[in-house]
């Protein structure tokens, strides 16, 4: 899991938008966006600030071990965190389930909106037929 993903998941767990976290760190929302998308590397100072905000160890945001290996004749970096615990798995599962539920709810809302729009189109077509007759 990348540093940016870890930050995003913690932020979402707290129900905060990027703007809220940006205010807590005294930086801009686009700066948070770049950190979460791993376009900007996280400095140790910000890792410490985030650790205080989220009540985690600053090292949580960084991969603690990197091992390179060759797989299918391609060089691959395998990243893993030696501090990974079972309670993190439950936390991640909970976030994943919340994201799936949110996605399902958004899809349902989109389907309802599409149905409403189709109904409006049909009503407008009927009105157009009447207006053409006049």
N, C-alpha and C positions, 0 to 999 in steps of 0.2 A: 504494500500500500504506500503510495507516495505521501510526501509531507503535506502537499496541498489537499489531498483527499482526507488525511487525518484531521486537518484543521476544519475542512468543510463539514465533516461528519460531527465533530464536536460542536461546531457552531449550530448546525441543524438540530442536534440533540437538545440544545438550549432554546430552540425556537427563535433564533436571531437571524436577521437578514445580514448581508454583508455590511450594510451601513452601520448597524449596531456594533459589530465587532470593530469596524474601522474607527468609530468614535472612541471605543474603549482603548484602542492602541494609538489614538491621535494621528491616524493616517487616513488617506482617502479611500473611498470604496473601490475605485479602480485598482489601487495598490493591493487591496485584499483579494480582488478578483485575480490579479496576476500571480499572487502567492498561491491561491487555491488551485489555479490551473498550472502550477509549476513553471510559469514563465519567469518568475523571479525566485531566486533561492532565498530561503529563510535565514536571516542572520541569527547569531546566538542571542543577541539582545532581544530580538522579537520572540525567539523561542522561549526565553525566560519570562517575558511579559505574557505570552500566551499560556505558559505553564501556570502562572499565577491566576490568570483568568479562569482557566479550565480545571485547575487543581490537579495537574499531572506533572510528571518529571519533564524538564526541558528536553532531555534526551529522547523522550517518546516521539518527538517530531522527526527524528533522524534515524536512518537505518544504522544499526549497530554493527552489522557484519555484511560483507560482500564477498561472494565467492564466484569466480569465473569458471565455467566449464564448457566443454565442447559437446554439442548435441546435434546429431544429424549433419555433421560437418559444418555447422554454423556456430560462431561464437555467440554465447548467450550470457547475459549477466543475471545471476540469480540473487535476488535481494531478500533478506529475511531479517526479522527483528528478534534477537535472542530474549527480549523482555516480553514476548508474546505469552499471554495467559488465557486460560479458559474463559475467564470473565469478560475478556475482550471479545471473544467469539460470540457470547450471548449479547453483548452490547451491539456488535456489528449485525447480528441476526435481527435484533430489534429494530435497528435503523433500516435494514433492508426491507423488513416487513412493513414498516411505516411508509417507506418509499413506494412499495408495491401498492399498498392501500391508497396512497395519495394519487398514484398514477391511475388506478382503477376508478377512483372518484372523478378525476379530471376527464377520463375517457367517457364516463357516463354522462357528465355534464356536456361534453362535446356532442355526444350522440343526441341528447335531448335538444341541444341548440340546433343541430342539423335538421332534426325532425320539425322543429318550429319554423326554421327558414324554408324548408320544403313546403310546409303548409302555407306560409305567407306567399310563396311563389305561385302556388296554385290559386290562392285567393286573388292575387294580382292578375294572373292570366284570365280568370273569370271576369274581373272588372274590365280588363282590356277588351274582351269579347263583347261585353255590353256596350262599352264606349264606341267600338267600331260600328255597331248596329245603329247608333244614334246619328 
